Amino acid sequence: MSNSSASWIAAHRSAVINPHDGFTLFETRAFADQTVRQPLRLAGGGEALRIRLSNRYGKNPLKMAGAHIAKHTKASAIDPASDTVLRFAGADTVTIGVGDEVVSDPVEQKVNAGDELTLSLYLPHDTGLTTYSAVPYDIGYAVPGNQLTAETLTDAEELVTSHFLTGVDVLAPEGTAIAVAFGDSWIEGFATTPGADNSFPAQLSRRLTHGWIVNQGISGNRLLTDGNGEHLLARLERDVLDAPGVSHVLIHIGLNDLGVPGTQSFPEPPVLPTVDDLIAGYTTLADRIHTAGLVAVAGTLGPYEGTVYDGVDNPAGQALRHQINDWLLGPDHPFDTVIDIAAAVADPDRPDQIRAEYNSGDGLHVNDAGAKAIADAVDLSLLRF
């Protein structure tokens, strides 16, 4: 495929986690002789697409005996007329080596922002624990055997995590630019409605008139320490700098550096990073983004006082959150600009807590309305691609 006036641009991303991590927040799993079907939603469109699949954290080569892409209709159902076989170097099967990733051959099919597609994979052998994403666009499905072409999967097991999929690129007009939203559960959209695409980056993306935003959040992710996913600095190059078309990076990170140690030590007091440790990490992050020629947009750390998760709301962590937010809102931070995420959703009478109408119910995450409040608080002039 050749088009000198178009280039491949990231239109969907899904950051992945190592199932063998010592600290995990989500159930890990394997598949054997099963079809796995996973819906996804494109943030932008183009005249062709290609799919990215990963065995980054697998312990054995991963055999895929078939992969299809189709229009999603509802639940596990697809539009059979749109069902298309994915090929890899011309073959309709592929084996992904340990630690490797593959990109499908281009599918010449016009797609638009907001299109809902379904990826179906047939996995004939035991995969071992899979490379996975914590909070996918929507519920996925698994059934026994090869059911790649089935219009609907009957008696399917529901999957709350997604597997192997790391992205979709589209062939878009030359010069198309995007932002990558990068960080933790406030980026990934934990506690927003599955299938509604209501994370704050997705709602912000729908406000844009040029370009779009793809999501590389990992719930539970930290700035400085591995745990639920590699820490942010470790995955910056792969998940952001290597994304085709990126020009801006939107960041929310640090809450889990403050809260996860409390969960791990509960009921004992946690050992937390110092404010200098965190500032050094943020500064390194901004410097690496700028070295790559990109714009770095940080967000203040959202409120979480009273969260239901044991140990997360600890006095030392709350004090650090205030120090970091004061620094981000002051003149000495290294970012191009800062979005006051905390102010957008904080209870005005109790600013360390999420407003009741924005609280997902756990005191740590916002619901769809809270995500919209953050998206609506962003000055679009900050995202002039």
Secondary structure, 3 states (H helix, E strand, C coil): CCCCCEEEEEEEECCCECCCCCCCCCCCCCCCCEEEEEEEECCCCECCEEEEEECCCCCCCEEECCEEEEEECCCCCECHHHCEECCECCECCEEECCCCEEECCCECCCECCCCEEEEEEEECCCCCCCCEECCCCCCEEEEECCCCCCCCCCCCEEECCEECEEEEEEEEECCCCEEEEEECHHHHCCCCCCCCCCCHHHHHHCCCCCCEEEEEECCCCCCCCCCCCCCHHHHHHHHHHCCCCEEEEEEECCHHHHHHHHHHHCCCCCCCCCHHHHHHHHHHHHHHHHHCCCEEEEECCCCCCCCCCCCCCCHHHHHHHHHHHHHHCCCCCCCCEEECHHHHHEECCEEEEECHHHECCCCCCECHHHHHHHHHCCCHHHHCC
